[in-house]
């Protein structure tokens, strides 16, 4: 492989169509499309300042690299991209990509990141300012993860998240086949209009969680004091530990809970209106 070391590039398309190359301690200054239409690229200890760095790239790995805020929209339309121990300060990363691997990374401004992507793995990473992260992104596996940002993983399918903290309002709206294991999710209106959402040993806070859900499954979960008016118009099978503030108009299924402050069944309940609620206390 060609080695490019201790160099600086700027302007438009300085390394356009580069293939089979390793970049070491390289700085890409402000400009556009620096490594566009490339393939089989490895970058180590590099700094990216320009936009549209890895567009239409078939295979790239960046390790211990820094993506400055000015490097927004740098990872689009590519396949098989890996980021390891990187710091990403730029928004709008990863669009219409397939085969993404992220490990040990920190994203400080992940707004509108991971859109319309497929086959994504994220491990041991922290993502901040992540409003609208993961929209229309499918086949996702996440582990040991911390996220700050609202409206995450809307309209996404086949997602599994383990050992994570998500502070995210309106998370998992209209998602399908999503499983959360040993997670904490804080934010209002979680999971509305979802299908086949599974929560195992999770803690949920925020107002009106898990409404309008189809085939919602919960196992040994807990809910915060502010998680009120839960499960409205949802079909559900749930075992919940501890106390639930209030349950309102679930449609069908079964809920087992240690204690509940209020169960609201009114004239607006939808058919078949036969959900069984078993309170231990």
N, C-alpha and C positions, 0 to 999 in steps of 0.2 A: 504493500500500500504506500501511496505517496504520503510523506510527512511534511506538514506545514507548521513551523514552530516559531514562536516569538515574533510574530508579525502583526501588523495592523492594516485593516482595509476599510474603505468607506465608499460613499457614493452608491451608484446603482449597479447591481449585478456583478460585483467584483469576482465572485467565485461561481458564477452561473454555470450550471450543468456539471459541476464537479462530481466525480465518482471515485470510489475506492481510495479514500484519503483519511488521514488522521490529522486533526488540528490540535495543537498543544500550545497553551498560553497565547491564544490568538484573540485579538479584539476586533470586533466588527462595529465600526462607528456608524453614526446616523446615516441612513440611506435606505434603499429598498431592494428586496429580492436578492440578498447577498449570496445565498446558496440554493437558489430556486432550481427546480428540475434536476435534482441531484440524486445520488444513491450510494448506499454503503459508506456512510460518513460516521466517524467517531470524533467527538470533541471533548477535550479534557482541559479543565482550568481555563475556560474561555469566557469572554464577556461579549454579550450581544446587546447592541444599542439600537440597531436599525430594525425596521419593520419587515415582515414577510420573509423571515430567514429561511425556514424549512417549508417551503410550499412545493407541492407536487414532488415530494421526496420519497423514494422507495428504500427505506431503511436508514435510520440514524440513531446514534446514541450520544447523549451528552452527560458528562460526569463532572461534578464539582464546578458547574458553570453558573454564571450569573446572567439573567435576562433582565435588563433594565426596564423601567416603565416605558421608555420610548420604543421598546421592542414589541409593542402590542401587535396582536394578530400574527405572531411569528410561526405558528404551527398549524397550518391548514392544508387540507386536501392531500395528506400524506398517509403512508402506511408503515407500520412497524417502527414506531418511535419510542425511545426509552429515555427517561430522565432519572438520574440517580444522584442524590445528594446535591440537588440544585436549589438555587434561590430564584424565584420567579416574581418579579415586581410588576410585571405587565399584565393587563387585562386581555380578555378575548382570545385566550390561547386554546388550541385544539378545536377545529371545526371540520366536520365531514372527514374524520380520520378513522382508520381501522387498525387495531393492534397497538394499543397504548400501554406502556408500563411506566409507572411512577413509584419511586421508592425513596424514602428519606428526604423528601423535598418540602420546602416551605413556599407557599404562594401568598403574597401579601396583598394582592389586588386582583382577585380571581373573578371579577365580574364578567358575566356572560362567557364563562369558560366551559369547555366540554359540551359543545352543541352538535347534535346530529352525528355522534360518534358511535362506534361499535367495537366490542372486545376491548374492555378497559380493566386494568388492574392497578389499584392504588394501595400502597402499604406504608405504614409508619410515617405518615405525612400530615401536615397542618395546612389548612386552606382558609384564608381570611378574606373579608369583603367579597364574599362569593355569591352575590345576588344572581339568581337565575342560573346557577351552576347545574350542569348535567341535563339540560333540556333535550328531549327527544334522543337520549343516548341509551343504548341497549347493551345487554350482556356485560354487566359491570360487577366486579368483585373488589371489595374494599375491606381492609383490616387495619386496626390500630390507627385511628383517624380522628382528627379534630377539625370541625368546620364551623366557621362563623359567616353567616350569610343566608338570606331568605330566598324562598321560592325554589328550593333545590329539587332536582330530579323530577321535575314535572314532565308528564307524558312519556316517561321512560319505562322500559320493559326488561325483565330478567335481571334484577339487581339483587346482590347479596352483600350486606354490610355487617361486619363483626367488630365488637369492641370499639365503639365509636361514640363520640360526643358531637351532636349536631344542634347548634343553636340556629334554628331556621324556621321562620314563619312560613306557613303555606307549603310545607315540604310534602313531596310525594303526591301531588294532585294528579288525578287521572293516570296514575301509574298502573302497571300490570305485572303480576308475578314478582313482587318485591319481598325480600325476607330480611329482617333486622334481628340480629342476635346479640344479646348483652350490650345494648346500646342505650344511650340517653338522648331523647329528642325533646328540645324545648322550643316552643313556639305555637302560636295560635293556628287553629284550623288545619291541623295535620291530617293528611291522607284523604281529603275529601274526593269523592268520585273514583276511588281506587278499586281495582279488581285483584283479588287474590293477594292481598297484603297480609304478611305473616310477621308477628311480633313475638319474639321469644325472650323472656327474662329482660324485658326493656322497661325503662322508666319514661313516662310521657307527662309533660306539663303543657300548659297553655289552654286557652278557652276553646270550647266546642271541638274537641278532637274527634277524628274518625267518624265523620258523618257521611251519609250517602255512599257508604262502602258496600261493595258486593263481595261476598265470601271473605269477610275479615276473620282472621284467626289470631288469637292472643293466648299465650301460655306463660303463666307465672309472671305476669307483668305487674307493675305498680304505677300509680298515677298521682300527680301532684295535687295540692289543695286547690289550685286554680283551674284544674281540668274539669270544667263544668259542662253540663248539657251534652254529654258524650253520647255517641252512637246513634244520633237521630237518623232515621230512615236507612239504617245499615242492616245487612244480614250478617250474623256474627256467631262465632263459637269462641268463648273466652273464659279463662280462669284468671282472676285478678286478685293479687294479694293486697291486704291493707284496705284503705278507705277510698271510696270514690265520692266526689262532691255531689254529682247528680247525673242521672241517666235519663235520657229523653227519647221516647218514641222509637226504640229499635223495631225493625220490621219483623225479623224472624231469627230463629236460632236459640242459643242458650248462653246465658252469662252467669258465672259463679263468682261471687265477690265476698270478701270478708265482711265489709260493712259499706253502707251507702247513705249519704245524707238525704237524698230525695230521689224518688222515682216518679217521673212525669209521664203519664199516659193520658193523652187528651184526644179530642175529636179529630185532630189532624193526623193521627197515626195511620200509616199506609198498610194495606193488606199485604200478606195474610194476617198481620198484626197478632202473631202467636209466639213471639219471643218469650222464653221462660227465663226469669231472673231469680236466681237462688242466692239469698243472703244468709251467710252463716250466723251472723249475730242477730 
